[in-house]
Amino acid sequence: AVRAPAPPRFDVVLAGGGLSLIYAAALGRAGHRVAVFDRRRIGCGHREWNISRDELLPLVESGLFTAAEVERLVRMQYERGFCRFAGGGSYPVRDVLDCVIDAEALLAALRERAAAAGVVLLDHHELVGYSPVRNGDGDGDGIDVYVRPVAPAARRARPPGGDYEADAPDGAPGGAMGLTLRARLFIDGLGAASPHARFDLCCPTVGGVLDGLQLGSGPLEMDPSVGEILVTTEGVEAGRQHIWEGFPAPPAPQDADRPSRRMTVYLFYYARPRCLDRVGPYPLLSLYERFFETLPRYKRGPLRLLRPTYGYIPAYTRLGPMPAAPSDRVFLVGDAAGRHSPLTFCGFGSMIRSFWPVTQGLLRCLRDDRLDRATLSALWREPPALQVLGGLTLMMSPPEDEPVDDPDGINQLLDAAFAALHTLGQTTYAAFLKDDVDAATFMRFMLDAAARHPAVYRKVFVHLSPTEVATWLWRLGRLGLATRGSRAPGVARRWI
């Protein structure tokens, strides 16, 4: 009998060629055999991401980039940001989401570094499934990952600046038939499309880069030195609390010597996934209609939408089970693992903050061949505050199955919360928005918010089921035990 050829062997197979490509580049540079596959061209990006400068340090610490290379990725930096809610105050903060990163350049650089490290790049391949290998050929345990090419007709439209290859690159296992890739470890970086992903909030989001904004310091004008982290212009309408987000964007090349009139603007709201059917058909189209109808409440000028951005962003309150790998030798990263910032809703920042310590843990696991589910899951040591901050995301969503008797209630809650944060000082305020806060500081925040708005927690708990309330209070107690005496309030510390 003729034996079938053995599958190509790798130390790591990574699903997802977006920002999760950073893991492949780092593991490849460490000497491991790595393969990456994605439905699109790997390392393709066409917009900007926002992050603070100190959160970029892992790019340098990992050795993937020099400090000068990271500096070139920063297209612009604004001086300060603020959060403002209808009927309330404006609460400025520095060093939060203030650097505009060229995502296209970052991802292209990660692809180059991965390729230089010998990583096999399989563009336009999708996951079919995977299965463990138990000493099947006398060469130790492993995992077989099954992928197949994506038909050209099913590929997404070419994004600006991107190009596509019809087949796998030269030297890579590929072709018209499906592939089996055998690995010691399978990393799922497929985001919300992952078969392992779960979420208990959904954030429909539309927007894009706008040009032609009216310059000035008024609330309806754009100040190129100021970012708008969270802004509301009205209360609950149509059963949803709509929230704006706006970040200055680099000007066109021909206007480089003038103040930018461009801004990346998003409009979004939070909803429980099971409530999305109440939104009606084509919810993103409906949200875009609202975007253009209500944009004059937010900004003025002869506005032009240069580049649209839209989609459904998953959110995890962490009041229920987090996504988990179903077996040994499987590891989840990014949105597939539920790792995002609950208040600023920034998956980019949380990924960059965590990737290098997590990669170091993966290198130890690979070195020691400790790739069981328990050991791998222990690599995620999140900030204890995330266990309670996630629940506060529900403050931004109207209660389910009940009429909204106070359309301004959510804005009042948010105003009280952010007024309390601002009172704690810039260092603590910024650290809070980066998911880093200890128990003492969190308790000070809650007490101050309650003093400003005595009904705050009664209204917050309306948003939660009895089980969620109990879970939130239990995790608040855990936060106190985990961080008791660990540091002075407001002094940032890195967590995973």
Phi and psi in degrees as a GROMACS rama.xvg file:
@    title "Ramachandran Plot"
@    xaxis  label "Phi"
@    yaxis  label "Psi"
@TYPE xy
-91.378  123.057  VAL-2
-78.4308  139.941  ARG-3
-66.6265  145.159  ALA-4
-61.0041  142.711  PRO-5
-65.884  144.055  ALA-6
-63.1254  151.295  PRO-7
-57.2122  139.606  PRO-8
-107.814  136.21  ARG-9
-138.862  158.533  PHE-10
-74.9194  -40.6172  ASP-11
-137.499  134.294  VAL-12
-115.287  127.641  VAL-13
-113.773  125.784  LEU-14
-94.1912  121.775  ALA-15
113.784  116.867  GLY-16
-110.884  26.073  GLY-17
-88.3642  -131.8  GLY-18
-65.0462  -24.0899  LEU-19
-63.0653  -13.1137  SER-20
-57.7404  -20.7899  LEU-21
-61.5054  -31.9917  ILE-22
-68.3563  -41.5762  TYR-23
-63.4205  -43.1722  ALA-24
-62.2446  -43.9439  ALA-25
-68.8415  -43.2196  ALA-26
-68.9594  -36.5746  LEU-27
-65.1843  -41.8289  GLY-28
-65.8128  -24.116  ARG-29
-80.7372  -0.40739  ALA-30
101.89  5.04898  GLY-31
-88.9764  150.005  HIS-32
-81.8522  120.213  ARG-33
-132.025  141.348  VAL-34
-126.15  143.559  ALA-35
-128.415  138.939  VAL-36
-135.028  153.61  PHE-37
-157.16  152.429  ASP-38
-66.2899  -28.6234  ARG-39
-101.39  -174.217  ARG-40
-70.1406  130.687  ARG-41
-66.9141  135.968  ILE-42
76.6204  35.2473  GLY-43
-106.901  127.161  CYS-44
-145.083  154.845  GLY-45
-147.827  30.3898  HIS-46
-152.388  -174.558  ARG-47
-104.267  153.341  GLU-48
-119.188  152.582  TRP-49
-112.997  142.877  ASN-50
-162.608  163.571  ILE-51
-89.5354  158.507  SER-52
-64.759  -40.313  ARG-53
-66.7616  -25.006  ASP-54
-73.9615  -10.6452  GLU-55
-83.7664  -8.04111  LEU-56
-55.9556  -37.0645  LEU-57
-58.4222  -26.9145  PRO-58
-62.1231  -36.4485  LEU-59
-81.9589  -42.6189  VAL-60
-59.7615  -32.6849  GLU-61
-75.5406  -15.5539  SER-62
84.1231  0.151621  GLY-63
-70.9883  -31.0707  LEU-64
-136.538  151.201  PHE-65
-85.6835  165.335  THR-66
-60.8829  -37.4422  ALA-67
-66.49  -37.6674  ALA-68
-67.1689  -39.428  GLU-69
-63.6187  -40.1826  VAL-70
-60.338  -36.8809  GLU-71
-71.3866  -21.2605  ARG-72
-73.7369  -22.8653  LEU-73
-80.9524  107.596  VAL-74
-77.8746  -31.8428  ARG-75
-165.769  163.559  MET-76
-139.229  128.857  GLN-77
-92.6081  164.084  TYR-78
-77.6442  -38.4728  GLU-79
-158.29  164.624  ARG-80
-126.469  177.385  GLY-81
-154.974  161.766  PHE-82
-120.582  135.227  CYS-83
-145.956  135.552  ARG-84
-126.476  142.378  PHE-85
-52.1626  129.47  ALA-86
83.1082  -1.29348  GLY-87
-120.802  -159.345  GLY-88
-92.9138  -176.393  GLY-89
-119.142  130.548  SER-90
-122.099  97.0719  TYR-91
-73.228  153.735  PRO-92
-152.59  147.857  VAL-93
-111.336  159.35  ARG-94
63.4957  36.424  ASP-95
-131.722  116.7  VAL-96
53.1703  33.0695  LEU-97
-95.0993  -6.10379  ASP-98
-105.976  128.316  CYS-99
-91.2543  116.533  VAL-100
-102.721  134.737  ILE-101
-77.0763  99.494  ASP-102
-63.618  -37.3746  ALA-103
-61.8686  -44.7721  GLU-104
-67.6586  -39.3719  ALA-105
-63.3415  -48.0056  LEU-106
-68.2676  -37.6273  LEU-107
-63.0876  -40.1398  ALA-108
-66.1908  -39.5216  ALA-109
-64.5174  -38.0798  LEU-110
-63.481  -44.0991  ARG-111
-60.1388  -44.6314  GLU-112
-68.3214  -36.7897  ARG-113
-64.908  -46.5564  ALA-114
-61.8924  -41.0895  ALA-115
-64.1575  -27.4218  ALA-116
-86.7195  4.82005  ALA-117
87.5898  11.28  GLY-118
-68.7414  132.351  VAL-119
-81.4448  125.209  VAL-120
-109.779  116.429  LEU-121
-109.173  90.4729  LEU-122
-69.6071  149.089  ASP-123
58.4109  45.0902  HIS-124
-127.666  141.753  HIS-125
-120.035  157.683  GLU-126
-76.0947  130.174  LEU-127
-98.6556  -42.481  VAL-128
169.625  -174.785  GLY-129
-155.132  160.731  TYR-130
-152.549  146.346  SER-131
-71.7837  152.029  PRO-132
-114.34  121.405  VAL-133
-108.954  87.4493  ARG-134
51.4341  36.33  ASN-135
-64.8003  -28.0748  GLY-136
-129.806  21.5301  ASP-137
75.291  12.0356  GLY-138
-114.789  28.2863  ASP-139
85.8258  167.113  GLY-140
-71.1828  161.814  ASP-141
-171.051  -162.445  GLY-142
-144.75  132.707  ILE-143
-95.9514  125.206  ASP-144
-109.797  124.372  VAL-145
-102.608  124.8  TYR-146
-131.295  162.175  VAL-147
-146.109  152.938  ARG-148
-66.2479  148.514  PRO-149
-90.4978  128.768  VAL-150
-59.5869  142.063  ALA-151
-53.4325  -37.0278  PRO-152
-67.3441  -22.2291  ALA-153
-92.1818  -4.18562  ALA-154
-74.998  151.718  ARG-155
-72.0328  157.904  ARG-156
-60.9791  147.146  ALA-157
-63.6136  123.618  ARG-158
-78.4587  159.647  PRO-159
-56.1019  133.021  PRO-160
82.6627  -5.2064  GLY-161
-102.902  156.718  GLY-162
-135.585  157.111  ASP-163
-121.85  148.361  TYR-164
-108.464  140.737  GLU-165
-70.3767  -31.6901  ALA-166
-134.572  -179.308  ASP-167
-64.8777  154.119  ALA-168
-61.7875  160.118  PRO-169
-56.6108  137.049  ASP-170
87.7296  -11.077  GLY-171
-93.7172  147.266  ALA-172
-67.5803  123.762  PRO-173
-166.118  -162.143  GLY-174
124.779  -169.016  GLY-175
-77.2527  -23.3369  ALA-176
-88.8326  163.333  MET-177
-67.7515  162.078  GLY-178
-122.211  150.046  LEU-179
-115.302  121.693  THR-180
-112.642  117.23  LEU-181
-93.5993  132.19  ARG-182
-139.479  162.111  ALA-183
-80.6468  -29.9159  ARG-184
-143.832  135.711  LEU-185
-111.724  123.788  PHE-186
-107.928  124.64  ILE-187
-97.2925  107.78  ASP-188
-118.317  35.1633  GLY-189
-84.0141  1.35287  LEU-190
68.2119  -145.99  GLY-191
-65.8562  -17.5923  ALA-192
-82.3422  -3.12116  ALA-193
-64.7977  143.49  SER-194
-66.9211  -13.1907  PRO-195
-97.7788  -9.89552  HIS-196
-68.6012  145.88  ALA-197
-144.719  151.974  ARG-198
-155.177  149.115  PHE-199
-113.097  2.93065  ASP-200
-137.94  149.137  LEU-201
-127.037  142.191  CYS-202
-122.897  87.0731  CYS-203
-60.9622  131.686  PRO-204
-138.3  134.542  THR-205
-135.892  163.186  VAL-206
150.889  -145.452  GLY-207
147.542  -169.225  GLY-208
-85.6729  122.182  VAL-209
-106.814  143.826  LEU-210
-122.845  155.37  ASP-211
90.7033  19.1077  GLY-212
-69.5566  147.477  LEU-213
-74.48  125.119  GLN-214
-82.0714  145.749  LEU-215
156.763  -178.053  GLY-216
-105.415  1.64886  SER-217
-74.9598  164.042  GLY-218
-64.0295  -24.0584  PRO-219
-97.5098  7.25048  LEU-220
-115.424  167.976  GLU-221
-106.918  129.811  MET-222
-108.17  113.118  ASP-223
-62.2287  -11.1468  PRO-224
-99.0443  6.43523  SER-225
-130.049  134.251  VAL-226
-102.919  147.25  GLY-227
-113.195  99.3183  GLU-228
-76.1585  -48.0289  ILE-229
-143.927  125.727  LEU-230
-142.156  134.598  VAL-231
-120.158  149.218  THR-232
-117.594  -4.70226  THR-233
-160.44  174.213  GLU-234
-84.3804  -158.225  GLY-235
-68.4135  127.377  VAL-236
-132.684  139.02  GLU-237
55.6405  32.6561  ALA-238
76.8043  12.2199  GLY-239
-138.671  146.039  ARG-240
-96.8897  106.28  GLN-241
-84.3145  141.14  HIS-242
-130.579  137.128  ILE-243
-101.554  154.628  TRP-244
-145.61  131.241  GLU-245
-143.191  128.274  GLY-246
-125.362  132.974  PHE-247
-54.5471  139.738  PRO-248
-116.6  152.564  ALA-249
-59.647  145.185  PRO-250
-73.4456  168.079  PRO-251
-62.7422  150.358  ALA-252
-52.603  -38.4798  PRO-253
-71.5377  -13.0494  GLN-254
-111.414  22.4141  ASP-255
-62.5883  -24.1367  ALA-256
-93.6163  8.58927  ASP-257
-118.799  158.309  ARG-258
-60.2805  137.205  PRO-259
-65.8502  136.993  SER-260
-108.357  15.7863  ARG-261
-104.485  145.758  ARG-262
-147.978  136.974  MET-263
-87.8697  115.076  THR-264
-119.469  135.243  VAL-265
-126.339  147.002  TYR-266
-124.248  130.739  LEU-267
-151.66  170.696  PHE-268
-151.59  163.471  TYR-269
-105.593  142.003  TYR-270
-151.558  148.649  ALA-271
-68.4239  138.609  ARG-272
-53.9693  -37.2145  PRO-273
-70.7196  -10.8905  ARG-274
-94.9317  -4.79698  CYS-275
-65.4569  -24.589  LEU-276
-67.6417  -15.6671  ASP-277
-80.0992  -15.2342  ARG-278
-69.1044  -27.4503  VAL-279
101.033  177.644  GLY-280
-68.4555  150.129  PRO-281
52.4453  60.9579  TYR-282
-62.8082  -32.9847  PRO-283
-69.6785  -37.2921  LEU-284
-64.0888  -41.9959  LEU-285
-63.2091  -38.2814  SER-286
-69.1742  -35.7245  LEU-287
-65.1805  -37.6065  TYR-288
-59.7721  -43.7622  GLU-289
-65.9755  -38.0958  ARG-290
-52.2894  -51.2354  PHE-291
-74.7572  -32.2569  PHE-292
-68.5992  -39.1275  GLU-293
-102.077  -2.04233  THR-294
-54.6827  -37.4884  LEU-295
-61.0344  -19.8737  PRO-296
-73.2209  -18.8755  ARG-297
-105.723  -49.6565  TYR-298
-142.234  154.318  LYS-299
-116.918  164.582  ARG-300
131.167  166.264  GLY-301
-75.9849  74.4864  PRO-302
-74.6158  142.853  LEU-303
-130.781  133.015  ARG-304
-86.5759  110.48  LEU-305
-83.9869  -38.1499  LEU-306
-149.798  111.373  ARG-307
-76.6774  151.581  PRO-308
-138.253  133.159  THR-309
-159.116  159.192  TYR-310
158.601  -179.749  GLY-311
-107.283  119.124  TYR-312
-100.304  126.925  ILE-313
-77.5252  148.727  PRO-314
-131.222  147.445  ALA-315
-128.132  114.739  TYR-316
-75.3855  -16.3  THR-317
65.7561  19.9123  ARG-318
-91.9087  -2.61553  LEU-319
-130.305  -174.8  GLY-320
-61.9124  136.524  PRO-321
-78.5085  158.438  MET-322
-57.1038  142.925  PRO-323
-141.054  145.11  ALA-324
-67.1308  138.613  ALA-325
-82.0065  -10.3279  PRO-326
-156.772  173.972  SER-327
-62.067  158.53  ASP-328
66.2472  18.7858  ARG-329
-125.317  131.193  VAL-330
-133.624  134.671  PHE-331
-104.219  139.824  LEU-332
-132.737  161.937  VAL-333
63.6425  -145.505  GLY-334
-64.2284  -26.8649  ASP-335
-60.3756  -30.0431  ALA-336
-97.1227  0.453223  ALA-337
75.815  27.9091  GLY-338
-100.91  100.649  ARG-339
-149.491  166.658  HIS-340
-84.3437  120.201  SER-341
-70.2595  -30.3399  PRO-342
-89.3151  -50.8806  LEU-343
-84.6908  -11.2761  THR-344
60.6861  38.7352  PHE-345
-109.138  101.74  CYS-346
-72.2135  -28.2215  GLY-347
-64.3327  -49.2425  PHE-348
-61.6335  -44.9864  GLY-349
-65.3246  -35.0597  SER-350
-66.5276  -46.8468  MET-351
-66.1158  -40.2226  ILE-352
-59.9237  -37.0418  ARG-353
-98.1117  -19.4986  SER-354
-65.0286  -37.9671  PHE-355
-73.1074  -47.4348  TRP-356
-59.7931  -37.969  PRO-357
-66.5686  -41.5358  VAL-358
-61.478  -41.2559  THR-359
-60.3243  -38.4019  GLN-360
-65.5835  -41.1911  GLY-361
-63.0925  -38.4945  LEU-362
-62.7818  -38.9371  LEU-363
-65.8143  -42.2312  ARG-364
-63.5004  -41.7888  CYS-365
-66.4534  -40.7813  LEU-366
-62.2799  -43.2299  ARG-367
-91.2798  -0.608907  ASP-368
54.1135  41.8682  ASP-369
-108.9  85.7259  ARG-370
-118.624  26.6588  LEU-371
-76.4237  161.565  ASP-372
-60.2081  -42.038  ARG-373
-64.475  -43.7825  ALA-374
-66.1177  -42.0502  THR-375
-67.2495  -42.3812  LEU-376
-65.5787  -26.5056  SER-377
-69.693  -12.1181  ALA-378
-68.8703  -22.3275  LEU-379
-88.7409  98.6109  TRP-380
-111.766  84.8421  ARG-381
-71.8224  159.417  GLU-382
-57.0978  131.291  PRO-383
-55.0439  -29.5937  PRO-384
-61.837  -27.3075  ALA-385
-62.2315  -25.4528  LEU-386
-68.7075  -19.9303  GLN-387
-113.536  -29.686  VAL-388
-63.5446  -35.0349  LEU-389
-58.0985  -36.9607  GLY-390
-65.4539  -29.3449  GLY-391
-68.986  -18.7444  LEU-392
-58.154  -29.8349  THR-393
-66.3665  -15.6645  LEU-394
-60.3831  -25.4025  MET-395
-91.1497  5.3994  MET-396
-121.573  130.521  SER-397
-61.9341  151.903  PRO-398
-59.6492  149.09  PRO-399
-83.2309  154.14  GLU-400
57.4314  21.3194  ASP-401
-138.476  143.357  GLU-402
-67.9563  147.972  PRO-403
-86.7653  106.043  VAL-404
-88.9213  -9.50199  ASP-405
-137.566  87.4396  ASP-406
-59.0201  -23.975  PRO-407
-92.9205  2.25919  ASP-408
-62.3714  -43.2924  GLY-409
-65.1497  -41.0354  ILE-410
-62.7996  -37.8332  ASN-411
-65.5686  -40.4958  GLN-412
-62.0208  -48.6198  LEU-413
-65.1176  -38.9062  LEU-414
-63.589  -43.0516  ASP-415
-63.5825  -41.8822  ALA-416
-63.9867  -46.2101  ALA-417
-78.5544  -26.2569  PHE-418
-63.6792  -40.3794  ALA-419
-65.1271  -42.4057  ALA-420
-60.6731  -45.2378  LEU-421
-62.584  -35.4364  HIS-422
-64.16  -29.2845  THR-423
-71.3354  -10.8768  LEU-424
104.888  158.003  GLY-425
-61.7194  -42.32  GLN-426
-62.4338  -46.2124  THR-427
-69.7395  -41.9268  THR-428
-57.1308  -49.8925  TYR-429
-65.1858  -42.3925  ALA-430
-62.4176  -38.3468  ALA-431
-59.5225  -43.2155  PHE-432
-73.5496  -9.32415  LEU-433
-106.738  17.3724  LYS-434
72.4267  23.7839  ASP-435
-123.632  102.458  ASP-436
-154.317  142.206  VAL-437
-94.2194  175.723  ASP-438
-64.2516  -44.3184  ALA-439
-61.4485  -43.3744  ALA-440
-65.9809  -40.2205  THR-441
-64.5377  -39.5406  PHE-442
-66.2301  -39.625  MET-443
-60.3252  -41.4421  ARG-444
-60.9621  -47.8663  PHE-445
-64.0282  -43.0135  MET-446
-66.1804  -40.3709  LEU-447
-65.2312  -44.0378  ASP-448
-61.5993  -40.816  ALA-449
-67.0156  -35.7832  ALA-450
-65.9525  -36.3728  ALA-451
-74.9502  -32.312  ARG-452
-141.787  85.5128  HIS-453
-55.0996  -25.6579  PRO-454
-88.5236  8.25184  ALA-455
-58.4112  -47.5024  VAL-456
-78.9864  -30.189  TYR-457
-61.0157  -40.0106  ARG-458
-73.4204  -34.7548  LYS-459
-64.0749  -43.9095  VAL-460
-68.728  -20.4633  PHE-461
-60.6747  -28.5547  VAL-462
-78.9267  -10.0394  HIS-463
-116.087  150.14  LEU-464
-76.6358  163.387  SER-465
-55.2084  -38.5925  PRO-466
-64.5903  -40.8245  THR-467
-67.6852  -37.4637  GLU-468
-61.2247  -46.4084  VAL-469
-62.9096  -41.7108  ALA-470
-63.6456  -42.7094  THR-471
-63.191  -44.4983  TRP-472
-65.7712  -38.4371  LEU-473
-64.005  -42.4949  TRP-474
-72.0127  -29.656  ARG-475
-61.816  -41.0035  LEU-476
-62.3081  -40.7774  GLY-477
-63.0782  -38.0234  ARG-478
-59.6084  -42.8813  LEU-479
-61.5268  -42.4714  GLY-480
-69.3731  -38.7376  LEU-481
-72.177  -29.2686  ALA-482
-114.923  3.54864  THR-483
-59.3887  119.703  ARG-484
71.8047  11.1676  GLY-485
-77.3512  -30.8335  SER-486
-169.505  165.839  ARG-487
-71.334  144.527  ALA-488
-56.5202  137.537  PRO-489
85.9173  2.53974  GLY-490
-100.086  115.452  VAL-491
-69.1252  145.327  ALA-492
-140.791  143.409  ARG-493
-80.7096  131.673  ARG-494
-123.081  170.338  TRP-495
